């Protein structure tokens, strides 16, 4: 009888181990998407990667192969900001190969079309939902639900290593790390951790080339006892309350999640994503695990999160000494993180200028302004760009990325 119990326990353990292996290696090739006419003309893969000692955090990703030469083109790991905004936002609104047809919502499934300015024409892009609780990423234990800057850095590093082990054909490709908005805080320490582990010969070695980011920190600590400062901030808030801070020239709109915005509202596109992603057939097509999360939100505004990194300056200094290339860009109509602030902290690095402030152009028109520094850092503004610049100026940002990733001056 004891032997039978032992065999039973062994069988249960084997099944648990097999289950964990299946969770870790979960990936699917997507040929069709509801709302998109015909088969996808690009290679899309979705899946989960388990991180943590017991893989208690299951991170969901979208992977799009380069449409040019995936065997040799760079691999770009992209983190979306928030914290708590899904990587699908970057996939469908910024740099990915699909966009929504923005029309008045009538109750039917929103439709999609190809984005002619997708960055996947130059690189393979790995979009990941981080931190846990973002998009379709979920925790299997209460402890795994804890979130913070350093934990996100560690999990992103582990995610990339696990993903590369499962996709060894990309181990020799140049790897770039990118992100926008709040991810500008996460990207520099993540690159530093990967670089340190490469130097310590921790496998798999990642063929790290540079970092790419959009914004610096977007919050200010104010001493409540400083009455003059508090009054100034209050006056500033009142004066700017009617301005759309993500793009100062666009009309001001409320949060798109509850009410149905008008057709002239940019945020109508965000609402379409909410209806599309929460559709049963869409989730089935994306191979989302049933009952892993409830309702999907583009940005999880109420996500508990500990902000631990208040300044990324030291990480930039450290990475610059290691010779990594960097492209830092800002939309010049962004009020959330104005480009003048980004330009100021770059200047404070005191690196000599190689190519001074000049316009960069697209089709004979000024696309923005740029300056290159001796530490292999390029700073660029995007004329007319908002907080997530590729969303507002896709053609210009595509041209900027294409030139920089191919080592061509902007």
Secondary structure, 3 states (H helix, E strand, C coil): CHHHHHHHHHHHHHHHHHHHHHHHCCEEEECCCCCCCCCCCCCEEEEEEEECCCCCEEEEEEEECCCCCCCCCCEEEEECCCCCECHHHHHHHCCCCEEECCCCCCCCCCCEEECCCCHHHCCEEEEECCCCCCCCCEECCCHHHCCEHHHHHHHHHHHHHHHHHHCHHHCCCCEEEEECCCHHHHHHHHHHHHHHHHHCCCCCCCCEEEEEECCCCCCCCCCCCCHHHHHHHHHHHHHHCCCCCCCCCCCCCCCCCCCCCCCCCCCHHHHHHHHHHCCHHHHHHCCCCCCCCCCCCCECCCCCCECCCCCCHHHHHHHHHCCCEEEEEEECCCCCCCHHHHHHHHHCCCCCEEEEEEEEEECCEEEEEEEEECCCEEEEEECCCCCCHHHHCHHHHHHHHHHHHCCCCC
